[in-house]
């Protein structure tokens, strides 16, 4: 049991590290957020179906049918979450967008006692507060907003956070379904829900599809979606909701470091202090999980 829990934690950490690079790639895709989200969902779904075929396995229709309601709701939430997050990247810095988005773990920690009946311990509560304080220090939203920080971008990030939190909580109710079945169905549902909106709102014939854009879309669809969501969903349902929420802060740390090094978004002394608080809270929480 302990080995299984340790493996789940390692898979979740790897998924969070890969997710942390997402904003860098999105910034280099000059397409509407709805189109990126739709292509991401379709590519990720097709990639996972190909993996299932090559492994000579199959999707359990019974498991999907039994969990269909939760899969549909969480899949729809994933689709809306993507659009809001990508819009946040457009209207503010990658670091601020990511940190606004990662209010979601705080939402999960506070909601888990009511939704999934997990006990909110004093340690978990203190860790959540420390991570939240770290987020404020890094973003500078309530202290001294940095260049490129906008309330519109923060609003999109918080909206994405709300839908992300709902996915994390909804997946706690999935029963007896494999990571591949779960991920394929949810990504398929996300694509299905987004498709009518994308077709109505976007003029697909007017989009500029370059080789670079196509390559970045494939990376986002295959690596950041197909591969990473398998790790993410496959490990998350074996972790306590509060533990998964706090480990999720690895994503913004990676995103902030990359945005500072790659995009020239400064981190500063306050950012370093925030990073210590967030990472420290994650480590402390894992010891008391």
Secondary structure, 3 states (H helix, E strand, C coil): CHHHHHHHHHHHHHHHHHHCCHHHHHHCCCCCHHHHHHHHHHHHHHHHHHHHHHCCCCCCHHHHHHCHHHHHHHHHHHHHHHHHHHHHHHHCCHHHHHHHHCCHHHHHHHHHHHHCCCCCCHHHHHHHHHHHHHHHHHHCCCCCCCCCCCHHHHHHHHHHHHHHHHHHHHHHHCCCCCHHHHHHHHHHHHHHHHHHHHHHHCCHHHCCCCHHHHHHHHHHHHHHHHHHHHHHHHHHCCCCHHHHHHHCHHHHHHHHHHHHHHCCCCCHHHHHHHHHHHHHHHHHHHHCC
